Amino acid sequence: MRTRAEKRHNDWIKAIRKRNIIRAYGWDYYDNLHQYSKNKIHCSCPMCRAKTAKRKNWGTNRKNWCISDEKRIEEMADQILDNE
């Protein structure tokens, strides 16, 4: 279990990161740093907004799997080929 000090430190680190994301876009949502730690701030870069559904920005219908899922799919395909 985490101590209260560790939780506060992690909240502070996350709030700083969220505030930096907002400032990079030239926005300023809140006056107080505590408000950043309690709300969701989303970056709109392609890495942060990537989903498993269709890749709309690349024009393909391929799924946008995470790396661990791609490795599992490749392993399953290899197992199927080995059994045949």
Backbone bond lengths (Angstrom), bond angles and torsions (degrees), N, CA, C in turn:
res aa  C-N    CA-C-N  psi(-1)  N-CA   C-N-CA  omega(-1)  CA-C   N-CA-C  phi
1 M - - - 1.442 - - 1.527 109.87 -
2 R 1.286 115.76 144.08 1.463 121.03 -178.33 1.527 110.73 -84.54
3 T 1.301 114.58 148.13 1.457 118.45 176.49 1.529 108.96 -80.54
4 R 1.287 115.72 165.16 1.463 120.52 179.53 1.530 110.69 -63.15
5 A 1.327 115.86 -35.19 1.466 120.02 179.53 1.530 111.05 -64.81
6 E 1.349 116.53 -40.67 1.467 119.49 178.35 1.528 110.95 -65.16
7 K 1.320 116.68 -41.81 1.468 120.17 178.58 1.520 111.47 -61.84
8 R 1.320 116.22 -43.56 1.468 119.97 178.88 1.525 111.05 -64.03
9 H 1.318 115.95 -41.12 1.458 120.02 179.29 1.527 110.43 -63.04
10 N 1.331 117.15 -45.59 1.467 120.97 179.29 1.523 111.13 -63.68
11 D 1.321 117.87 -40.36 1.465 121.01 176.74 1.523 110.62 -61.30
12 W 1.327 116.00 -40.38 1.450 120.66 -179.98 1.529 110.80 -65.06
13 I 1.340 116.52 -44.67 1.466 121.51 179.26 1.530 110.32 -60.93
14 K 1.323 117.52 -45.29 1.465 121.30 -179.64 1.524 111.13 -65.02
15 A 1.309 116.54 -39.08 1.468 120.10 179.75 1.522 110.64 -65.77
16 I 1.324 117.52 -40.25 1.458 121.19 177.80 1.526 109.73 -62.18
17 R 1.325 117.15 -43.75 1.465 121.18 179.89 1.525 110.80 -61.86
18 K 1.340 116.57 -45.86 1.460 120.09 179.55 1.524 111.55 -62.92
19 R 1.334 116.76 -40.74 1.455 120.36 178.81 1.524 110.76 -64.30
20 N 1.343 117.43 -37.71 1.458 120.38 178.70 1.524 111.61 -67.71
21 I 1.323 117.50 -36.79 1.465 120.69 176.17 1.519 109.81 -61.22
22 I 1.316 116.41 -46.74 1.463 120.88 -179.04 1.522 111.06 -63.92
23 R 1.310 117.27 -43.31 1.468 120.31 -178.96 1.522 111.94 -68.49
24 A 1.339 117.73 -27.85 1.460 120.36 177.58 1.526 111.05 -64.10
25 Y 1.320 117.15 -29.76 1.456 121.69 177.71 1.524 112.37 -89.48
26 G 1.306 117.44 -1.63 1.449 121.21 178.13 1.519 114.18 82.84
27 W 1.324 116.89 14.45 1.458 121.16 179.15 1.517 109.22 -99.80
28 D 1.311 116.12 165.22 1.457 120.59 172.67 1.518 107.17 -147.62
29 Y 1.332 116.12 102.68 1.462 120.98 -174.95 1.521 112.87 -79.51
30 Y 1.326 116.15 -50.32 1.455 120.35 -169.19 1.525 111.49 -124.32
31 D 1.345 115.20 153.71 1.458 120.74 175.16 1.528 110.96 -84.73
32 N 1.327 115.63 -29.10 1.450 122.45 -171.18 1.528 110.07 -106.18
33 L 1.324 117.96 133.57 1.464 121.94 179.85 1.524 111.48 -64.31
34 H 1.313 118.57 -32.11 1.465 122.41 -179.80 1.528 111.55 -60.03
35 Q 1.317 117.33 -32.48 1.456 120.40 -179.20 1.525 111.46 -67.20
36 Y 1.328 118.14 -29.67 1.459 120.55 176.66 1.526 111.37 -68.43
37 S 1.323 117.61 -33.69 1.458 119.92 -176.91 1.523 112.17 -73.82
38 K 1.323 117.33 -18.22 1.458 120.26 -176.68 1.528 113.92 -102.60
39 N 1.334 118.03 -5.82 1.460 121.36 -177.59 1.519 110.19 -123.90
40 K 1.330 115.75 160.08 1.453 120.84 179.81 1.519 109.71 -89.67
41 I 1.298 114.91 130.58 1.450 122.10 174.63 1.522 105.67 -122.03
42 H 1.318 117.74 121.89 1.454 121.59 -176.49 1.514 110.67 -108.49
43 C 1.293 115.48 135.59 1.451 121.61 172.06 1.523 106.98 -84.31
44 S 1.306 119.01 146.25 1.462 120.35 -177.71 1.520 112.03 -105.52
45 C 1.324 116.99 20.79 1.460 118.69 177.19 1.530 109.22 -73.67
46 P 1.331 118.92 158.73 1.475 120.84 -176.74 1.528 113.91 -59.79
47 M 1.344 118.12 -30.37 1.464 119.29 -179.77 1.524 111.36 -70.01
48 C 1.328 116.91 -39.79 1.464 120.41 -177.49 1.523 112.31 -75.88
49 R 1.320 117.55 -30.34 1.455 119.60 -175.72 1.520 112.88 -98.61
50 A 1.328 117.83 6.80 1.463 120.92 -178.67 1.520 110.53 -66.72
51 K 1.300 115.49 132.82 1.455 122.60 178.08 1.523 108.56 -120.84
52 T 1.318 116.32 173.06 1.456 120.32 -179.93 1.522 111.18 -81.65
53 A 1.308 118.52 -15.99 1.459 121.56 -177.49 1.525 110.92 -69.53
54 K 1.315 116.34 -167.97 1.463 121.31 -175.71 1.519 111.68 -58.32
55 R 1.315 114.52 147.10 1.463 120.68 175.94 1.518 107.57 -84.99
56 K 1.288 117.13 102.01 1.450 120.36 -176.85 1.521 111.99 -80.33
57 N 1.342 117.64 -31.85 1.449 118.57 -176.07 1.521 112.63 -77.79
58 W 1.332 119.64 -20.77 1.453 120.86 179.84 1.526 112.21 -98.95
59 G 1.308 117.68 -6.59 1.453 120.34 175.88 1.510 114.74 76.60
60 T 1.314 118.90 15.96 1.463 120.99 178.30 1.518 109.08 -113.12
61 N 1.309 116.46 161.56 1.459 121.19 178.45 1.524 111.29 -98.21
62 R 1.318 117.55 13.95 1.451 122.27 -179.73 1.519 110.43 -73.57
63 K 1.317 116.17 146.02 1.465 120.45 177.42 1.519 110.27 -73.92
64 N 1.300 116.01 149.84 1.461 122.18 -179.95 1.533 108.35 -100.19
65 W 1.339 116.94 71.08 1.453 121.50 -176.72 1.512 110.33 -72.39
66 C 1.335 115.67 150.30 1.455 119.12 172.19 1.532 108.34 -74.88
67 I 1.321 116.87 165.19 1.462 121.17 -172.75 1.521 111.82 -62.00
68 S 1.334 117.48 -40.45 1.464 119.70 -179.29 1.531 110.92 -64.55
69 D 1.337 117.36 -38.34 1.462 120.33 177.72 1.529 111.23 -67.34
70 E 1.328 117.04 -39.05 1.467 119.98 177.80 1.521 111.06 -61.40
71 K 1.345 116.69 -41.26 1.465 120.07 178.53 1.524 111.12 -63.34
72 R 1.349 117.21 -41.29 1.467 120.59 178.32 1.517 111.35 -63.69
73 I 1.315 116.99 -41.38 1.467 121.06 -179.88 1.526 109.78 -63.94
74 E 1.333 117.00 -43.41 1.460 120.38 178.04 1.527 111.29 -62.93
75 E 1.334 117.50 -41.57 1.463 120.82 178.64 1.528 110.77 -63.10
76 M 1.336 117.25 -41.76 1.466 120.05 178.53 1.524 111.31 -64.71
77 A 1.330 117.40 -39.61 1.466 121.02 178.20 1.526 110.07 -64.46
78 D 1.340 117.56 -40.65 1.465 120.98 177.29 1.518 111.48 -64.07
79 Q 1.330 117.38 -39.03 1.461 120.55 178.41 1.526 111.40 -65.31
80 I 1.309 116.69 -38.15 1.463 120.49 178.38 1.526 110.05 -65.12
81 L 1.348 116.76 -43.12 1.475 119.97 179.21 1.524 111.19 -67.12
82 D 1.333 118.30 -35.48 1.465 121.09 179.46 1.524 111.17 -68.50
83 N 1.320 118.66 -33.32 1.463 121.20 -178.29 1.522 112.57 -77.08
84 E 1.313 117.22 -18.27 1.470 119.16 -178.31 1.489 112.77 -84.10
